[in-house]
Amino acid sequence: MSEETRKEGIIPGLPVTLESRLLSLLKGTDKVILEGVELELGELELFLPLNLNGPQVLHQSVEKALPQKERHFPDSLVDMQFLPVQEKYPGRVREVLLGATAKNGGTRSHSVTIGGSTSTALSSLANPYSNPPLISLDVFDMHVPLPRALRANIEDVMDDPGEWAKRNVEKFGADLVTIHLMSTDPLISDTSPRSASETVECILSAVKVPVIVGGCGDPKKDALVFSEIAEMASGERLLFNSVTLEMAEARTLEPLIEKVKEHEHTVLGFTGLDLNRAKELNRRLYDSLSPDQIVMDLTTVALGYGLEYSFTIHERARLLALIGDTELQHPTISASTNAWSAREAWMKMDPLYGDTAIRGPLWETVNVCTLLLAGVDLFLMMHPAAISTVREIVNSYKQGISKVPAHIYDWTGMKT
């Protein structure tokens, strides 16, 4: 090695370049501070070969400066105590009484109350419900096309609404019965209001649970039919399903509401996934009805067809009601049988998706359970398997959970 090389610290065997000079200068140093340096470079590339003493020394110094921490793995899970937050809201959902006993001017064996929530759904496992959600089973006044999974349970009574209603109550345990007067539709059979009234009278004689009366959806015809039935069943505290803003546009809403008020019934205000329209409809109803005569239907969409949006609308309505929006402080209903409008619930598909006898009830059950978490108070249902599953879920919450099971933490080590 020459004297010049030794003085400049150049490493033997390495070409005298900027890189070699930098490596020599960096050897044995911990820190480099550049002052008053200005670089004007189009491209700068530093390559530090790992087989040279310089980089190895630097690498070793970094390891010494930052020693590796010892690794500790837990032998068991840490026991933690869960203390649920007790929610308190300034608002409260109103209670609505459905059905009237003889003492109150009706013929029902009992009345039921929906609503009354003071917090979001299932926020307290110790006291989950002010009034547990109820289930109403559907009946139609005419033979309607239904998926095979639904027909199998009621095919022999589909032509007799009274017997159909009795089966729903006595065999399937319905809390209420909903009679859908589809034949009154002017585009179907255009059944007269008087004939529809006789059908409802048959239902009232066949069962003693509270009754919901559904129309055909025509704003003019429904108003005529509901008015006739309201007078016939005076004092029974029926729930008319439904009144709409379209009735107001057709100028049939006010006369109907006067009949409902006169004969002490209740109404279900239907709007399509729009809280502003729901509030507008409620304001119109307040002109004649007491707020405890109003229930809301914000629309239920099937799983796979927008169920998440239905959940959002119902959740928003409940939260707004609890924080003080009086125009939304009403119990809500879900037509969960809309789940069967999804073709995936009933059509034949690849065996991978399972038998429709199971898939259909699951579709309905998911719809109910989703909106159960949003705080819905009353569900319209049809399939016995879905009904029994939902009933079991509701009952398990009604019992409350006072103690966390000892094995609840074992899920981390469970094998599927």
Secondary structure, 3 states (H helix, E strand, C coil): CCHHHHHHCCCCCCCCCHHHHHHHHHCCCCCCCCCCCCCCCCCCCCCCCCCCHHHHHHHHHHHHHCCCCCCCCCCCCCCCCCCCCCCCCCCCCCEEEECCCHHHCCCCCCCEEEECCCCCCCCCCCCCCCCCCEEEEEEECCCCCCCHHHHHHHHHHCCCHHHHHHHHHHCCCCCEEEEECHHHCCCCCCCCHHHHHHHHHHHHHHCCCCEEEECCCCHHHHHHHHHHHHHHCCCCCCEEEEECHHHHHCCCHHHHHHHHHHCCCEEEEECCCCHHHHHHHHHHHHCCCCHHHEEEECCCCCCCCCHHHHHHHHHHHHHHHHCCCHHHCCCEEEEHHHHHHCHHHCCCCCHHHCCHHHHHHHHHHHHHHHHHCCCCCEEEECCHHHHHHHHHHHHHHHHCCCCCCHHHHHHHHCCC
